[in-house]
Amino acid sequence: MSSASKSHVPLVILGAGVIGLTIAYLAACDSDVVFDITIIARDMPGDWGSQAWGANWSPMPLGATDERVRRWEKTTFDRLWEMAPSGLVKRLPSRMFSETDEILSSLWWKDLVRDFRLLSDSEIPTPYKVGITFNTVCVNPWEYLSWFRSELESRGVTFRRQYVTSLDEVKHFVGKNGLLVNATSLGSRSLIGVEDTALFPIRGQSIIVESNNLQEFISARSGANLSEHVTSIIPRPGLIQTNTALLNGTYQIGNWDTSLDMFGCERDI
């Protein structure tokens, strides 16, 4: 059946982050259904303020207990690994250090990444107790999301900048037979019609620097809890922004503060 003879299904996606754009891309490439896709978001690809993160692949704790999440993680990792020749994804040798051995209880993902192994005592610097190494992947959000937008627009996807506070505001875009996908992430907490109060922020504070020869992701965790204090160095790929890395030293669960803490930068990074 040709696309001209297929019925068109309205698909509205709230949110233009990596999840929203990935959903739109998969829908736009679907050979069985013709979607009329509209992406509605406050922040768009190319907006600097919301895209100054890593972003390297890291395992989600839920993958240890939820088989569905584990499959999603494997599919995502394998696809990103395959995209490395495009220049949009970087394969990263990685080392992670911890002051406690708690990290050893959460290695459900060791067969998902490439070349995983425990580091020997001689490879672990003071004051850390445990170390692991593996190969993961990283993207440059500014370039990766902008590439997504270009690909989607070439497939007829419409982007609409709008700050949505309630699902009722987008009903007329969806219509009677359309589909609505919520990909607003933390915004779902206050989005009327969703109001998912189980969501919470994790405050990060990062800086992007030039790095001509840095090719390894390094993460060091201190404190009794692994999420208490995480310092990381993440080299990023780039077709336009070449030779950059992201430095991060803040991982504050439940902190809504978005202001810059200069003292925190000096202390953590």
Disulfide bonds with the S-S distance in Angstrom:
none
